[in-house]
Amino acid sequence: MIEVELIAGLEDVLNPRERRPTPEYRPGMTVRDVLEELAIDRKSIVVALVNGRVATLDSELADGDRVRLIPPLGGG
């Protein structure tokens, strides 16, 4: 099983009509595939982590991976 976590309110950028109850993430998918599955624009993500390490959009996922998608964060 591949787990995907949306960080810091990223779920708020999802279009409610495009949300799927439980997308199925399969080994062999890439981070790009996950973004497409969730209908998240690449510009909404500043970093993707796979198992705590920075990943590229072409990083291939394996069973047991944990993906975290992080949007731009503001603060001061």
matplotlib code that plots the C-alpha trace (Angstrom):
import matplotlib.pyplot as plt

x = [0.0, 1.2, 0.2, -0.3, -0.4, -1.4, 0.4, -0.5, -4.0, -3.1, -6.4, -8.0, -6.6, -8.5, -11.6, -14.4, -16.0, -12.7, -12.0, -12.2, -13.2, -10.1, -7.7, -5.8, -2.0, -0.2, 3.5, 5.1, 3.2, 5.3, 4.8, 3.5, 0.9, -0.3, -0.6, -2.7, -4.8, -5.6, -6.0, -3.4, -1.5, 2.3, 2.6, 0.7, 3.6, 7.0, 8.3, 7.3, 8.8, 8.9, 9.8, 11.1, 13.4, 13.0, 11.6, 11.2, 8.0, 9.4, 10.3, 8.7, 6.7, 7.0, 4.7, 5.0, 6.1, 4.8, 4.4, 4.0, 3.0, 3.9, 2.6, 4.3, 4.2, 3.9, 4.9, 6.8]
y = [0.0, 3.5, 6.3, 9.9, 12.8, 16.3, 18.8, 22.3, 22.7, 21.3, 19.5, 22.9, 23.4, 20.3, 20.9, 19.2, 17.9, 16.2, 14.6, 10.9, 9.0, 6.8, 7.0, 3.8, 4.3, 1.4, 0.4, 1.7, 5.0, 8.2, 11.3, 12.9, 10.2, 10.9, 14.6, 13.8, 11.3, 14.0, 16.7, 18.9, 21.5, 21.0, 24.7, 24.0, 21.8, 23.1, 19.7, 16.1, 13.7, 9.9, 8.2, 11.5, 12.2, 14.8, 13.2, 14.3, 14.1, 11.1, 9.2, 5.8, 4.5, 1.1, -0.8, 0.7, 4.1, 7.2, 10.3, 13.8, 16.7, 20.1, 23.4, 26.8, 28.0, 31.6, 33.2, 35.9]
z = [0.0, -0.8, 1.5, 0.4, 2.8, 1.9, 4.1, 5.4, 3.9, 0.5, 0.4, 0.2, -3.3, -4.6, -6.5, -4.5, -7.6, -8.6, -5.3, -5.3, -2.1, -2.0, -4.9, -5.4, -5.6, -7.1, -7.2, -10.3, -10.3, -10.1, -8.0, -11.2, -11.5, -7.9, -8.7, -11.8, -9.9, -7.3, -10.0, -8.2, -10.3, -10.2, -9.2, -6.0, -4.8, -3.7, -2.5, -2.6, -0.1, -0.5, 2.8, 4.1, 1.1, -1.6, -4.7, -8.3, -10.3, -12.0, -8.8, -9.0, -6.0, -4.4, -2.0, 1.5, 0.3, 2.1, -0.1, 1.4, -0.8, 0.5, -0.9, -0.6, 3.0, 4.0, 7.3, 8.8]

ax = plt.figure().add_subplot(projection="3d")
ax.plot(x, y, z, "-o")
ax.set_aspect("equal")
plt.show()
